Amino acid sequence: MGDVLAYEAELLGLVREYLDFAEFEETVKIFVKECKIKGKPLPKSAGVSLRDSKALTIQKDLLTAFENGEQKVFFRLWKGHISSSVRYSEPVAQKLEFYLHIHFATYLLKHSVGKPDKAELEERISHFKTYLETKGAALSQTTEFLPFYALPFVPNPMVHPSFKELFQDSWTSDLRTRLEKFLRLSYFLFINLLTEMLQQLHEQLVESERRTMTYLKRFNKMQADYHNLIGVTAELVDSLEATVNGKMITPEYLQSVCVRLFSNQMRQSVAHSIDFTRPGTASTMLRASLAPVKMQDVPLLPSLDYEKLKKDLIMGNDRLKAFLLQALRWRLTTSYPGEQRDTVLQAYISNDLLDCHSNCQRSVLKLLHSKSEVVRQYMARLINAFASLGEGRLYLSQNPKLLRILEERLKAEDKDSLTRENVLGALQKFSLRRALQSAMIRDGLIFWLVDVLTDTDCLSDYTLEYSVALLMNLCLRSAGKKMCAKIANRVLKVLSDLLGHENHEIQPYVNGALYSILAIPSVREEARAMGMEEILRCFIKEGNAEMIRQIEFIIKQLNSEEPLNDSIVSDDEEEEEDEEDHDTMEADLDKDEVLQPQLGELTGEKLLTTEYLGIMTHTPKTKKKLFPGVHQSIDEPLQRPVTPGYHRTVYPM
């Protein structure tokens, strides 16, 4: 709001200037009177600062380019600052522009000492021909301009009777006067300047909305942390009461409480950290203090017409498709964790938003193959958002073709594109599911990851982190270990290079991958041959306490003589278990938005609730109980699949 007020005086001044120009005398009086009544800042000299600072500068630059014969400079300014609606529809502007083209086409003939530069003259004549054949063709039936269509074909126009006048100083002087008079009518510049200012204000409004969404996410995080802290406090107070009554607290219990206290867990923190069945007045009172911040009062978002949405996602133009994909993603990423977000996701799934259950030739998933880079990117972002939630991953996994489509898209996209980042992020989250892990290993994704990680200088932080994390998750499977054994030297070289990488976020995944593949005897032999132990000991001197202990575990694995455990091989045949609760909606999903609305375009929730409001399309459903996750010691390398977002939450660096 402050940004709008900063421009209010200039906007009011510009409105008054237009009313004065158009001779709305009575309207001006009423306008000025109302401004005074409402205490609005109306400048005495309307628009002076803007006109003097910008409009007059533009006028001066145009006249200078005219006098110096700078054709390219002049028409760049002309097109940039004279409204296209004026240039194409106003007869005065059209005629003036025609004569200006004649002026620049003949400029060298009038002002050159001796013979003009042949190449430059030909270029100007060619430019004039192009103008006559395109925009200038509109005046070809006008008697006043008809003779000039022959000008480019006359060998020496200076002596031709029809064109003699063009080379007289009076003709150039008259044309300059007409140009100056035209530019002085600030109305023409006013239209463009006002449009620019309104566009700036609109962009500031959009940015303010985006900032609001960011702050909302931060608030959600703080609120969840508050829940967790109060819950742990309740348990500690009850424990204190128990000790007063002579009951001993075991170290294991105290350790478990401390882990929860510092784990920063966001999801289900209250349900898992507080035992509501235990007696104790103190804990009851503390739990009662949660009431003011409970999320049960958060309203559900309006229902949507998913049939119309899906139709426009398939049949609409690319810009509409991109705005819809963005709005649907924002609805998911900015919703409150808990019932509100669960209801949004269940509505998407029950209405098969992404056509995962459809066999139609034209489906929403085909947007990943769109010719529009923006549509492909925003489709990948939405899939990545789905994959960030356990129920979303389950929904996406039910389409047998989606994994292969994502793998193809991953390899086809340019390096460092946001599309590739989000496809990679989705695949990394898919790797939490055993069946999808197996499919990615069979498809040779490990080979692609090793190739990409060979040159990390050209990778974004997101691509680097999610590539290493995906490689680790695949290496945890026996099939993945065997695949790595086939290219042991390359894999070990890549991982040893990554040990010293400046991005410390990747270290847990590098350590986990190394520890995992060193279970294979042939890989251990290759590692010893390349001096892996010496490399690892170099990093013991530099790392923090947790990383040092993890590296010590890796060295112990490296020096082990144990054969490959046959029981590990059978993990490929195990049934799919409930996956761990890795519901983490990372901020990267909404970073670097390339799509910005024009004036009057609807975006986000406004677009959805204005054009696609539905009736009772929410289908509340009990959320599937997910495996809460096994908290292993931070001293050991990772030995279960994780996502970077979840790992940062549970094991902050």
C-alpha positions as CSV (number, residue, x, y, z in Angstrom):
1,M,0.0,0.0,0.0
2,G,2.9,2.3,0.7
3,D,4.2,1.9,-2.8
4,V,0.8,3.0,-4.2
5,L,0.7,6.1,-2.0
6,A,4.2,7.1,-3.1
7,Y,2.9,7.5,-6.7
8,E,-0.5,8.9,-5.8
9,A,0.4,12.6,-6.4
10,E,1.9,11.9,-9.8
11,L,-1.1,9.7,-10.8
12,L,-3.6,12.4,-9.8
13,G,-1.5,15.0,-11.6
14,L,-1.5,12.9,-14.8
15,V,-5.2,12.4,-14.6
16,R,-5.7,16.2,-14.4
17,E,-3.3,16.8,-17.2
18,Y,-5.3,14.5,-19.5
19,L,-8.6,16.1,-18.5
20,D,-7.1,19.5,-19.3
21,F,-5.8,18.4,-22.6
22,A,-9.2,16.8,-23.6
23,E,-10.9,20.1,-22.5
24,F,-13.2,18.4,-19.9
25,E,-13.5,21.7,-18.1
26,E,-16.4,20.9,-15.8
27,T,-14.9,17.5,-15.0
28,V,-11.6,19.2,-14.0
29,K,-13.4,21.5,-11.6
30,I,-15.3,18.6,-9.9
31,F,-12.1,16.5,-9.8
32,V,-10.1,19.3,-8.2
33,K,-12.9,19.9,-5.7
34,E,-13.1,16.2,-4.7
35,C,-9.4,16.0,-4.2
36,K,-9.4,18.9,-1.8
37,I,-12.4,17.4,0.1
38,K,-10.6,14.1,0.5
39,G,-7.3,15.6,1.2
40,K,-5.6,14.1,-1.8
41,P,-2.2,15.4,-2.8
42,L,-2.9,17.2,-6.2
43,P,0.1,19.1,-7.5
44,K,-0.5,22.7,-8.5
45,S,1.3,22.1,-11.8
46,A,0.0,18.7,-12.9
47,G,2.6,16.2,-13.8
48,V,5.4,18.6,-13.9
49,S,8.0,16.4,-12.3
50,L,7.2,13.4,-14.5
51,R,6.9,15.5,-17.7
52,D,10.1,17.4,-17.1
53,S,12.2,14.5,-16.0
54,K,11.1,11.8,-18.4
55,A,8.8,13.1,-21.2
56,L,11.1,16.1,-22.0
57,T,14.1,13.9,-22.1
58,I,12.4,11.6,-24.6
59,Q,11.4,14.5,-26.7
60,K,14.9,15.9,-26.7
61,D,16.5,12.6,-27.6
62,L,14.0,12.2,-30.5
63,L,14.8,15.6,-31.9
64,T,18.5,15.1,-31.6
65,A,18.3,11.8,-33.5
66,F,16.2,13.5,-36.1
67,E,18.8,16.3,-36.7
68,N,21.7,13.9,-36.7
69,G,20.1,11.4,-39.1
70,E,20.4,8.6,-36.5
71,Q,17.7,6.4,-38.0
72,K,18.0,3.4,-35.7
73,V,18.1,5.4,-32.5
74,F,15.1,7.5,-33.6
75,F,12.8,4.7,-34.5
76,R,13.8,2.7,-31.4
77,L,12.7,5.7,-29.2
78,W,9.7,6.3,-31.4
79,K,8.4,2.7,-31.1
80,G,9.3,2.5,-27.4
81,H,7.6,5.7,-26.2
82,I,4.8,6.5,-28.7
83,S,1.8,4.2,-28.0
84,S,1.2,1.6,-30.7
85,S,-2.5,2.5,-30.7
86,V,-1.5,6.1,-31.6
87,R,1.0,5.0,-34.3
88,Y,-1.3,2.6,-36.0
89,S,-4.7,4.4,-35.7
90,E,-4.0,8.2,-35.6
91,P,-3.8,9.7,-39.1
92,V,-1.6,12.5,-37.9
93,A,0.9,10.0,-36.5
94,Q,0.8,7.8,-39.6
95,K,1.5,10.7,-42.0
96,L,4.2,12.1,-39.8
97,E,5.9,8.7,-39.6
98,F,5.8,8.4,-43.4
99,Y,7.6,11.7,-43.9
100,L,10.1,10.8,-41.1
101,H,11.0,7.6,-43.1
102,I,11.6,9.8,-46.2
103,H,13.8,12.1,-44.1
104,F,16.1,9.3,-42.9
105,A,16.2,7.6,-46.4
106,T,17.4,10.8,-48.1
107,Y,19.5,12.2,-45.1
108,L,22.9,11.1,-46.6
109,L,22.2,12.6,-50.0
110,K,21.5,16.0,-48.3
111,H,24.3,16.1,-45.7
112,S,27.2,14.1,-47.2
113,V,30.3,16.0,-48.3
114,G,31.0,14.5,-51.7
115,K,29.6,11.1,-52.5
116,P,27.6,9.4,-49.6
117,D,28.8,6.0,-48.3
118,K,27.3,3.6,-50.8
119,A,26.7,0.7,-48.3
120,E,25.0,2.9,-45.8
121,L,22.8,4.6,-48.4
122,E,21.7,1.3,-49.8
123,E,20.9,0.1,-46.3
124,R,18.7,3.2,-45.7
125,I,16.9,2.8,-49.1
126,S,16.3,-0.9,-48.3
127,H,14.9,0.1,-44.9
128,F,12.5,2.6,-46.6
129,K,11.5,-0.1,-49.2
130,T,10.6,-2.5,-46.3
131,Y,8.5,0.2,-44.6
132,L,6.6,0.9,-47.9
133,E,5.9,-2.8,-48.3
134,T,4.7,-3.3,-44.8
135,K,3.3,-0.6,-42.5
136,G,3.6,2.2,-45.1
137,A,1.4,0.3,-47.6
138,A,-1.7,1.6,-45.8
139,L,-1.1,5.1,-47.4
140,S,-0.4,3.8,-50.9
141,Q,-3.9,4.8,-52.1
142,T,-3.5,8.4,-50.8
143,T,-2.7,11.0,-53.5
144,E,-0.4,12.9,-51.2
145,F,1.9,10.0,-50.7
146,L,1.6,8.0,-54.0
147,P,4.6,9.6,-55.8
148,F,7.0,8.7,-52.9
149,Y,6.5,4.9,-53.6
150,A,8.8,5.4,-56.6
151,L,11.5,7.2,-54.6
152,P,13.6,4.0,-53.9
153,F,13.8,3.3,-57.6
154,V,14.9,6.7,-58.8
155,P,18.7,6.8,-59.5
156,N,19.2,10.5,-58.6
157,P,16.2,11.8,-56.7
158,M,17.9,15.2,-56.0
159,V,17.4,16.3,-59.6
160,H,14.1,14.6,-60.1
161,P,11.2,17.1,-60.4
162,S,8.9,15.1,-58.1
163,F,11.5,15.0,-55.3
164,K,13.3,18.3,-55.5
165,E,11.4,19.7,-52.6
166,L,12.7,17.0,-50.3
167,F,16.2,18.4,-50.5
168,Q,15.4,21.9,-49.6
169,D,16.2,23.2,-46.1
170,S,12.7,24.5,-45.7
171,W,11.2,21.0,-46.1
172,T,13.4,19.6,-43.4
173,S,12.7,22.6,-41.1
174,D,8.9,22.2,-41.6
175,L,9.1,18.5,-40.8
176,R,11.1,19.2,-37.6
177,T,8.4,21.7,-36.6
178,R,5.7,19.2,-37.1
179,L,7.6,16.6,-35.2
180,E,8.2,19.0,-32.3
181,K,4.6,20.1,-32.2
182,F,3.5,16.4,-32.2
183,L,5.8,15.6,-29.3
184,R,4.7,18.6,-27.3
185,L,1.2,17.2,-27.2
186,S,2.1,15.3,-24.0
187,Y,-1.1,13.3,-24.3
188,F,0.7,10.8,-26.6
189,L,3.6,10.3,-24.2
190,F,1.2,10.4,-21.3
191,I,-0.6,7.3,-22.4
192,N,2.6,5.3,-22.4
193,L,4.0,6.8,-19.2
194,L,0.7,6.1,-17.4
195,T,0.6,2.6,-18.7
196,E,4.2,2.0,-17.5
197,M,3.4,3.4,-14.1
198,L,0.3,1.3,-13.7
199,Q,2.3,-1.8,-14.8
200,Q,4.9,-1.0,-12.1
201,L,2.2,-0.7,-9.5
202,H,0.6,-4.0,-10.6
203,E,4.0,-5.8,-10.5
204,Q,4.5,-4.4,-7.0
205,L,1.1,-5.7,-5.9
206,V,1.9,-9.2,-7.3
207,E,5.3,-9.2,-5.5
208,S,3.5,-8.1,-2.3
209,E,1.1,-11.1,-2.6
210,R,4.1,-13.4,-3.1
211,R,5.8,-12.0,0.0
212,T,2.6,-12.6,1.9
213,M,2.6,-16.2,0.9
214,T,6.2,-16.5,2.0
215,Y,5.4,-15.0,5.4
216,L,2.5,-17.3,5.7
217,K,4.8,-20.3,5.3
218,R,7.1,-19.0,7.9
219,F,4.2,-18.5,10.3
220,N,3.0,-22.1,9.7
221,K,6.5,-23.3,10.6
222,M,6.7,-21.3,13.7
223,Q,3.2,-22.5,14.7
224,A,4.2,-26.1,14.2
225,D,7.4,-25.6,16.2
226,Y,5.3,-24.1,19.0
227,H,3.1,-27.2,19.1
228,N,6.2,-29.4,19.4
229,L,7.8,-27.3,22.1
230,I,4.7,-27.2,24.3
231,G,4.2,-31.0,23.9
232,V,7.8,-31.8,24.9
233,T,7.5,-29.3,27.8
234,A,4.4,-31.1,29.0
235,E,6.2,-34.4,29.1
236,L,9.2,-32.9,30.9
237,V,7.0,-31.4,33.6
238,D,5.3,-34.8,34.1
239,S,8.7,-36.4,34.3
240,L,9.6,-33.9,37.0
241,E,6.5,-34.8,38.9
242,A,7.3,-38.5,38.7
243,T,10.8,-38.0,40.1
244,V,9.4,-36.1,43.0
245,N,7.2,-39.1,43.7
246,G,10.2,-41.4,43.7
247,K,9.9,-42.8,40.2
248,M,13.2,-43.0,38.2
249,I,13.4,-41.7,34.7
250,T,15.5,-43.9,32.4
251,P,18.3,-42.4,30.2
252,E,16.6,-43.9,27.1
253,Y,13.4,-42.0,27.9
254,L,15.3,-38.7,28.5
255,Q,17.2,-39.2,25.2
256,S,14.0,-39.8,23.2
257,V,12.5,-36.6,24.6
258,C,15.6,-34.6,23.8
259,V,15.7,-36.0,20.2
260,R,12.1,-34.7,19.7
261,L,12.9,-31.4,21.3
262,F,15.7,-30.7,18.9
263,S,14.6,-32.5,15.8
264,N,12.4,-29.6,14.7
265,Q,9.8,-32.1,13.3
266,M,7.0,-30.2,11.5
267,R,4.5,-32.9,10.8
268,Q,2.4,-34.7,13.4
269,S,4.6,-33.3,16.1
270,V,1.8,-32.8,18.6
271,A,0.3,-36.3,18.0
272,H,3.6,-38.1,18.4
273,S,5.3,-36.1,21.1
274,I,2.5,-35.9,23.7
275,D,0.9,-38.8,25.5
276,F,-2.6,-37.6,26.1
277,T,-3.5,-40.6,28.2
278,R,-1.0,-40.0,31.0
279,P,-2.3,-38.4,34.2
280,G,-0.8,-35.2,35.5
281,T,-2.4,-31.8,36.1
282,A,0.7,-29.9,34.9
283,S,0.7,-31.5,31.5
284,T,-3.1,-31.0,31.2
285,M,-2.7,-27.3,31.8
286,L,0.1,-27.0,29.3
287,R,-1.9,-28.8,26.7
288,A,-4.8,-26.4,27.3
289,S,-2.5,-23.6,26.4
290,L,-2.4,-25.0,22.9
291,A,-6.0,-24.0,22.3
292,P,-5.4,-20.4,21.0
293,V,-3.1,-21.7,18.2
294,K,-4.8,-24.9,17.1
295,M,-5.3,-25.2,13.4
296,Q,-8.8,-26.7,13.6
297,D,-10.3,-23.3,13.0
298,V,-8.5,-22.8,9.6
299,P,-11.3,-22.7,7.0
300,L,-11.3,-25.0,4.0
301,L,-10.6,-23.5,0.6
302,P,-13.5,-23.1,-1.8
303,S,-14.4,-26.1,-4.0
304,L,-13.4,-26.0,-7.7
305,D,-14.9,-27.1,-11.0
306,Y,-12.3,-29.7,-11.9
307,E,-14.0,-30.7,-15.1
308,K,-13.6,-27.2,-16.5
309,L,-10.1,-26.9,-15.0
310,K,-8.9,-30.0,-16.8
311,K,-10.6,-29.0,-20.0
312,D,-8.7,-25.7,-20.0
313,L,-5.5,-27.4,-19.0
314,I,-5.7,-29.5,-22.1
315,M,-7.5,-27.2,-24.6
316,G,-6.5,-23.6,-23.4
317,N,-3.7,-21.5,-24.7
318,D,-0.3,-21.8,-23.3
319,R,-0.5,-18.7,-21.1
320,L,-3.8,-19.9,-19.5
321,K,-2.3,-23.4,-18.9
322,A,0.7,-21.9,-17.2
323,F,-1.4,-19.6,-14.9
324,L,-3.6,-22.6,-14.0
325,L,-0.7,-24.8,-13.2
326,Q,0.8,-22.0,-11.1
327,A,-2.5,-21.4,-9.2
328,L,-3.0,-25.1,-8.5
329,R,0.5,-25.4,-7.1
330,W,0.2,-22.3,-4.9
331,R,-3.1,-23.7,-3.5
332,L,-1.1,-26.8,-2.4
333,T,2.1,-25.1,-1.2
334,T,0.5,-22.1,0.6
335,S,-2.3,-24.1,2.4
336,Y,-2.0,-24.7,6.1
337,P,-0.4,-28.1,7.0
338,G,-3.1,-30.4,8.4
339,E,-6.8,-30.5,7.4
340,Q,-6.7,-27.6,4.9
341,R,-3.7,-29.0,2.9
342,D,-5.0,-32.6,3.2
343,T,-8.4,-31.5,1.8
344,V,-6.8,-29.7,-1.1
345,L,-4.7,-32.8,-2.0
346,Q,-7.6,-35.2,-1.6
347,A,-9.7,-33.0,-3.9
348,Y,-7.0,-33.1,-6.5
349,I,-6.6,-36.8,-6.2
350,S,-10.3,-37.8,-6.1
351,N,-10.9,-35.6,-9.2
352,D,-7.8,-37.1,-10.9
353,L,-6.5,-33.6,-11.6
354,L,-3.4,-34.9,-13.4
355,D,-5.2,-37.7,-15.3
356,C,-3.1,-40.4,-13.6
357,H,-6.0,-42.8,-14.0
358,S,-6.9,-41.8,-17.5
359,N,-5.9,-43.6,-20.7
360,C,-7.1,-40.8,-23.0
361,Q,-4.9,-39.7,-25.8
362,R,-5.0,-36.1,-24.6
363,S,-4.3,-35.9,-20.8
364,V,-2.9,-33.3,-18.4
365,L,0.3,-35.3,-18.0
366,K,1.1,-34.7,-21.7
367,L,1.8,-31.0,-20.7
368,L,5.3,-32.3,-19.8
369,H,5.8,-32.6,-23.6
370,S,4.5,-29.1,-24.3
371,K,6.3,-26.9,-26.8
372,S,6.1,-24.1,-24.3
373,E,9.1,-24.1,-21.9
374,V,7.0,-22.3,-19.3
375,V,4.2,-24.8,-19.5
376,R,6.7,-27.7,-19.1
377,Q,8.3,-26.0,-16.2
378,Y,5.1,-25.2,-14.4
379,M,3.8,-28.8,-14.9
380,A,7.1,-30.1,-13.5
381,R,6.7,-27.8,-10.5
382,L,3.2,-29.1,-9.8
383,I,4.3,-32.7,-10.0
384,N,7.1,-32.0,-7.7
385,A,4.7,-30.4,-5.2
386,F,2.5,-33.6,-5.4
387,A,5.6,-35.7,-4.8
388,S,6.4,-33.8,-1.7
389,L,3.5,-35.4,0.1
390,G,3.1,-39.1,0.8
391,E,-0.5,-39.3,-0.5
392,G,0.6,-37.4,-3.6
393,R,3.5,-39.8,-4.3
394,L,1.0,-42.7,-3.9
395,Y,-1.3,-41.1,-6.4
396,L,1.4,-40.4,-9.0
397,S,2.8,-43.9,-8.7
398,Q,-0.4,-45.3,-9.9
399,N,0.3,-44.2,-13.4
400,P,2.7,-46.7,-15.0
401,K,3.9,-44.3,-17.7
402,L,4.7,-41.3,-15.5
403,L,8.1,-42.5,-14.2
404,R,9.4,-43.1,-17.8
405,I,8.0,-39.7,-18.9
406,L,9.8,-37.9,-16.1
407,E,13.1,-39.8,-16.8
408,E,12.9,-38.8,-20.5
409,R,12.2,-35.2,-19.6
410,L,15.1,-35.2,-17.2
411,K,17.5,-36.2,-19.9
412,A,16.0,-34.0,-22.6
413,E,16.0,-30.7,-20.6
414,D,18.9,-28.2,-20.8
415,K,21.3,-28.0,-17.8
416,D,20.3,-25.8,-14.9
417,S,16.7,-25.3,-16.2
418,L,14.0,-25.0,-13.5
419,T,12.1,-27.7,-15.4
420,R,14.9,-30.2,-14.9
421,E,15.3,-29.2,-11.3
422,N,11.7,-30.0,-10.5
423,V,11.6,-33.2,-12.5
424,L,14.7,-34.3,-10.6
425,G,13.1,-33.3,-7.3
426,A,10.0,-35.4,-8.1
427,L,12.1,-38.4,-9.0
428,Q,14.2,-38.1,-5.8
429,K,11.0,-38.1,-3.8
430,F,9.7,-41.1,-5.9
431,S,12.8,-43.0,-4.7
432,L,11.2,-43.2,-1.2
433,R,8.9,-45.9,-2.7
434,R,10.4,-49.3,-3.2
435,A,8.7,-50.2,-6.6
436,L,9.8,-46.9,-8.1
437,Q,13.3,-47.3,-6.7
438,S,13.5,-50.6,-8.5
439,A,12.2,-49.2,-11.8
440,M,14.7,-46.3,-11.7
441,I,17.6,-48.7,-11.1
442,R,16.4,-50.9,-14.0
443,D,16.2,-47.9,-16.2
444,G,19.9,-47.1,-15.6
445,L,19.3,-43.8,-13.8
446,I,22.4,-44.4,-11.7
447,F,24.6,-44.1,-14.8
448,W,22.9,-40.7,-15.7
449,L,23.5,-39.4,-12.2
450,V,27.1,-40.4,-12.2
451,D,27.6,-38.6,-15.5
452,V,25.9,-35.5,-14.2
453,L,27.9,-35.4,-11.0
454,T,31.2,-35.7,-12.8
455,D,31.0,-31.9,-13.5
456,T,29.4,-30.2,-10.5
457,D,30.5,-26.6,-11.5
458,C,27.6,-26.3,-13.9
459,L,25.0,-27.6,-11.5
460,S,22.7,-25.5,-9.3
461,D,22.6,-26.2,-5.6
462,Y,19.2,-27.8,-5.9
463,T,20.3,-30.1,-8.8
464,L,23.5,-31.1,-6.9
465,E,21.8,-31.8,-3.6
466,Y,18.9,-33.8,-5.1
467,S,21.1,-35.7,-7.6
468,V,23.4,-36.9,-4.7
469,A,20.4,-37.7,-2.5
470,L,18.7,-39.7,-5.3
471,L,22.0,-41.6,-6.0
472,M,22.2,-42.5,-2.3
473,N,18.6,-43.7,-2.2
474,L,19.2,-46.0,-5.2
475,C,22.5,-47.3,-3.8
476,L,20.7,-48.4,-0.6
477,R,19.1,-51.2,-2.7
478,S,21.0,-54.4,-3.5
479,A,20.2,-53.9,-7.2
480,G,21.6,-50.4,-7.0
481,K,24.8,-51.6,-5.2
482,K,25.3,-54.2,-8.0
483,M,24.8,-51.5,-10.7
484,C,27.4,-49.3,-9.0
485,A,29.8,-52.3,-8.8
486,K,29.8,-52.4,-12.6
487,I,31.2,-48.9,-12.8
488,A,32.9,-48.9,-9.3
489,N,35.8,-46.8,-10.4
490,R,33.7,-43.9,-11.8
491,V,31.3,-44.0,-8.8
492,L,34.1,-43.9,-6.3
493,K,35.9,-41.1,-8.1
494,V,32.7,-39.0,-8.2
495,L,31.9,-39.6,-4.5
496,S,35.5,-38.9,-3.4
497,D,35.4,-35.6,-5.3
498,L,32.1,-34.7,-3.6
499,L,33.5,-35.4,-0.1
500,G,35.3,-32.0,-0.2
501,H,32.6,-30.1,-2.0
502,E,31.8,-26.6,-0.6
503,N,28.1,-27.4,-0.4
504,H,28.0,-29.1,3.0
505,E,24.3,-30.0,2.6
506,I,25.3,-33.0,0.4
507,Q,27.7,-34.6,2.8
508,P,25.2,-36.9,4.6
509,Y,24.1,-38.3,1.2
510,V,27.7,-38.8,-0.1
511,N,28.6,-40.6,3.2
512,G,25.4,-42.8,2.9
513,A,26.2,-43.7,-0.7
514,L,29.8,-44.6,0.1
515,Y,28.9,-46.7,3.1
516,S,26.2,-48.5,1.1
517,I,28.3,-49.5,-1.9
518,L,31.3,-50.5,0.2
519,A,29.2,-53.5,1.3
520,I,30.2,-55.0,-2.1
521,P,33.6,-56.8,-1.8
522,S,34.6,-55.9,-5.4
523,V,33.9,-52.2,-4.7
524,R,35.9,-52.3,-1.5
525,E,38.9,-53.7,-3.4
526,E,38.6,-50.9,-6.0
527,A,38.4,-48.3,-3.2
528,R,41.5,-49.6,-1.5
529,A,43.4,-49.7,-4.8
530,M,42.6,-46.0,-5.3
531,G,43.7,-45.1,-1.7
532,M,40.2,-44.3,-0.4
533,E,41.2,-44.6,3.2
534,E,43.8,-41.9,2.9
535,I,41.3,-39.6,1.2
536,L,38.8,-40.2,4.0
537,R,41.3,-39.5,6.7
538,C,42.1,-36.2,5.2
539,F,38.5,-35.1,5.8
540,I,38.5,-36.4,9.4
541,K,40.9,-33.5,10.2
542,E,38.6,-30.9,8.8
543,G,35.0,-32.1,9.4
544,N,32.6,-31.5,12.3
545,A,32.0,-34.1,15.0
546,E,29.1,-35.8,13.3
547,M,30.7,-36.0,9.9
548,I,34.0,-37.4,11.5
549,R,32.1,-40.2,13.2
550,Q,30.3,-41.0,10.0
551,I,33.6,-41.2,8.1
552,E,34.9,-43.5,10.8
553,F,32.0,-45.8,10.1
554,I,32.8,-45.7,6.4
555,I,36.5,-46.5,7.0
556,K,35.4,-49.5,9.1
557,Q,33.2,-50.7,6.3
558,L,36.1,-50.2,3.8
559,N,38.4,-52.4,5.9
560,S,35.7,-55.0,6.5
561,E,36.3,-58.5,5.1
562,E,32.7,-59.6,5.3
563,P,31.2,-61.2,2.2
564,L,28.1,-59.8,0.6
565,N,25.2,-60.6,2.9
566,D,22.8,-62.8,1.0
567,S,19.9,-61.6,3.1
568,I,20.4,-58.1,1.7
569,V,20.0,-59.3,-1.8
570,S,16.4,-60.4,-1.0
571,D,15.3,-56.8,-0.3
572,D,14.2,-56.5,-3.9
573,E,11.6,-59.2,-3.4
574,E,10.2,-57.7,-0.2
575,E,6.6,-56.4,-0.3
576,E,6.1,-52.6,-0.5
577,E,5.9,-51.3,3.1
578,D,4.2,-48.2,4.2
579,E,6.6,-45.4,3.3
580,E,7.9,-43.1,5.9
581,D,6.2,-39.8,6.7
582,H,8.3,-37.5,4.6
583,D,5.8,-34.7,4.0
584,T,7.9,-31.6,3.5
585,M,6.9,-28.8,1.2
586,E,10.2,-27.0,0.5
587,A,10.3,-23.3,-0.4
588,D,12.2,-24.1,-3.7
589,L,8.8,-25.2,-5.3
590,D,7.8,-21.5,-5.6
591,K,11.2,-19.9,-6.3
592,D,12.1,-17.8,-9.4
593,E,8.6,-17.5,-10.8
594,V,9.0,-16.7,-14.5
595,L,5.3,-16.0,-15.1
596,Q,4.1,-12.5,-14.3
597,P,0.6,-11.3,-15.0
598,Q,-0.2,-8.4,-17.3
599,L,-2.6,-5.7,-16.2
600,G,-6.1,-7.2,-15.6
601,E,-5.0,-10.8,-15.7
602,L,-6.2,-13.0,-12.8
603,T,-3.7,-15.3,-11.0
604,G,-3.5,-17.7,-8.1
605,E,-6.5,-18.2,-5.9
606,K,-8.3,-15.2,-7.5
607,L,-8.2,-17.0,-10.9
608,L,-9.4,-20.3,-9.4
609,T,-12.3,-18.8,-7.4
610,T,-13.4,-16.4,-10.1
611,E,-13.4,-18.6,-13.1
612,Y,-13.5,-22.2,-11.7
613,L,-15.6,-22.2,-8.6
614,G,-17.3,-25.6,-8.1
615,I,-19.9,-27.1,-5.8
616,M,-18.9,-29.7,-3.2
617,T,-15.9,-31.1,-5.0
618,H,-14.0,-31.6,-1.7
619,T,-14.0,-35.2,-0.6
620,P,-12.7,-35.4,3.0
621,K,-10.9,-38.6,3.5
622,T,-9.0,-40.1,6.4
623,K,-5.3,-39.6,5.7
624,K,-3.4,-42.8,5.3
625,K,-1.3,-43.5,8.4
626,L,2.3,-43.4,7.3
627,F,5.2,-45.1,8.9
628,P,6.5,-42.5,11.3
629,G,10.2,-43.1,10.4
630,V,13.1,-44.6,12.2
631,H,15.5,-42.1,13.9
632,Q,18.9,-43.5,13.4
633,S,22.0,-42.1,15.1
634,I,23.5,-39.0,13.4
635,D,26.9,-40.6,14.0
636,E,26.2,-43.3,11.4
637,P,25.9,-42.8,7.6
638,L,22.3,-42.7,6.3
639,Q,20.9,-46.2,5.7
640,R,17.3,-45.5,4.8
641,P,15.9,-43.4,1.9
642,V,15.3,-39.7,2.7
643,T,14.6,-36.5,0.9
644,P,16.8,-33.4,1.4
645,G,13.8,-31.4,2.7
646,Y,13.0,-34.0,5.3
647,H,16.6,-34.5,6.3
648,R,17.1,-30.8,6.9
649,T,14.0,-30.8,9.2
650,V,15.0,-33.8,11.3
651,Y,18.8,-33.5,11.3
652,P,19.5,-29.7,11.0
653,M,23.2,-29.1,10.1
